[in-house]
Amino acid sequence: MTTAVATWGNSNAVRIPHALLKKAGLKKGDVVDLAINDKGRIEIIPEAKTHRVVQPKAGVTFQSLFSGFEGPCSPPETIWLDDDFVGAEREAWLE
């Protein structure tokens, strides 16, 4: 993909096509660092994203979430890990 350097106020700007942003895992509003690499090329470096840890309200347990559920089997007692992994992060760790 090619694009042109354009004027934006007192600065210059480069438009990045949506498909390229998506492929890079970026979206509008993301913070990036700009750097010149050893070959003199401009690099766009995404700022490290932090994961948020969500704590359930007092009294919410795995068993309370599924109370009354009559499924084919009971949930394992070791479903909650002690290291605060949740969601996709937990699933990736258990693979």
C-alpha positions as CSV (number, residue, x, y, z in Angstrom):
1,M,0.0,0.0,0.0
2,T,1.2,3.5,-0.7
3,T,0.1,6.8,0.7
4,A,1.4,10.4,0.6
5,V,2.6,12.7,3.3
6,A,0.1,15.5,3.7
7,T,-0.2,18.8,5.7
8,W,-2.2,18.7,8.9
9,G,-2.2,22.0,10.7
10,N,1.5,23.0,11.3
11,S,2.6,19.3,11.0
12,N,2.7,16.6,8.4
13,A,0.7,13.4,8.5
14,V,0.4,10.1,6.9
15,R,-2.9,8.3,6.6
16,I,-2.8,4.6,7.4
17,P,-5.5,2.5,5.6
18,H,-7.9,0.7,7.9
19,A,-6.9,-2.7,6.6
20,L,-3.3,-2.1,7.5
21,L,-4.2,-0.9,11.0
22,K,-6.4,-3.9,11.5
23,K,-3.6,-6.2,10.4
24,A,-1.2,-4.5,12.9
25,G,-3.8,-4.9,15.7
26,L,-4.3,-1.1,16.0
27,K,-7.4,1.1,16.1
28,K,-8.3,4.8,16.3
29,G,-7.1,6.2,19.6
30,D,-4.3,3.7,20.3
31,V,-1.1,5.3,21.5
32,V,2.0,4.5,19.5
33,D,5.7,5.5,19.6
34,L,7.5,6.6,16.5
35,A,11.2,5.6,16.0
36,I,13.8,5.6,13.3
37,N,15.4,2.2,13.0
38,D,19.0,1.5,12.0
39,K,18.1,1.5,8.3
40,G,16.6,5.0,8.6
41,R,13.0,3.8,8.3
42,I,10.2,5.0,10.5
43,E,8.7,2.4,12.8
44,I,5.3,2.6,14.5
45,I,5.5,0.8,17.8
46,P,2.2,0.2,19.8
47,E,2.3,1.2,23.4
48,A,2.2,-1.9,25.6
49,K,-1.4,-2.7,26.6
50,T,-2.1,-3.7,30.1
51,H,-4.7,-6.3,31.1
52,R,-7.3,-5.4,33.6
53,V,-8.1,-7.7,36.5
54,V,-11.8,-7.9,37.3
55,Q,-12.7,-8.9,40.8
56,P,-16.2,-10.5,41.3
57,K,-18.5,-8.9,43.8
58,A,-18.4,-10.4,47.3
59,G,-20.1,-13.8,47.4
60,V,-19.9,-14.5,43.7
61,T,-18.4,-18.0,43.2
62,F,-18.4,-20.4,40.3
63,Q,-21.0,-22.5,42.1
64,S,-23.3,-19.4,42.7
65,L,-23.1,-18.5,39.0
66,F,-24.4,-22.0,38.0
67,S,-26.7,-22.7,40.9
68,G,-29.8,-24.5,39.6
69,F,-28.1,-25.6,36.4
70,E,-28.8,-29.3,35.7
71,G,-26.1,-30.1,33.2
72,P,-24.6,-33.4,32.2
73,C,-21.8,-33.1,34.8
74,S,-20.7,-31.0,37.8
75,P,-18.0,-28.4,37.4
76,P,-14.6,-29.4,38.6
77,E,-13.7,-28.2,42.0
78,T,-10.3,-26.8,40.7
79,I,-11.9,-24.5,38.1
80,W,-10.6,-21.4,39.8
81,L,-6.9,-20.9,39.7
82,D,-5.1,-19.0,42.5
83,D,-3.2,-16.7,40.1
84,D,-6.1,-14.3,39.0
85,F,-6.1,-15.6,35.4
86,V,-9.5,-15.0,33.8
87,G,-11.2,-15.2,30.4
88,A,-9.0,-15.8,27.3
89,E,-5.8,-15.4,29.4
90,R,-6.9,-18.3,31.6
91,E,-7.9,-20.4,28.6
92,A,-4.5,-19.8,26.9
93,W,-2.7,-20.8,30.1
94,L,-4.6,-24.1,30.4
95,E,-4.0,-25.2,26.9
